[in-house]
Amino acid sequence: MAQEKKIIYCCKCKKDVHPVCVTGLHIYPHRPDLNHKYFWLCVCGNYVGCHKDSKCPLGSIPFPSLRDARQLVHAALDPLWKSGPYSRNQLYKKLSRILGWKYHTASIRSVKQANKILKIIENL
């Protein structure tokens, strides 16, 4: 079976790359519950997961500290739409207007950018 071709931006390499599609067995060998999930692996060793039951990447390929920063952004954002004053769609549109680009957490390409977004969330 031929390897799928995909171009994804790698935040560490700072360019579009041709990652390899692997399973969770490769990324998380100690987590049998992730064996069936797909990930896109860059030659630099960083990876991005895929949407549920697909090989569609969740976004750009982060490096470890960026992955952590994205998780902090999610932790700050999610309560605002899960039980707060916004719907998820409203919140993402508001962030898009403030940032000047279509917001999605997986589109965050640097820790500096994540920190800027966290400051914006604090002021909402």
Secondary structure, DSSP 8 states (H G I E B T S, - for coil): -------EEETTTTEEE--EEEEHHHH-TT-GGGTT-EEEE-TTS-EEEBSTTS--BSSSB--HHHHHHHHHHHHHHHHHHHSSSS-HHHHHHHHHHHHTS---GGG---HHHHHHHHHHHHT-
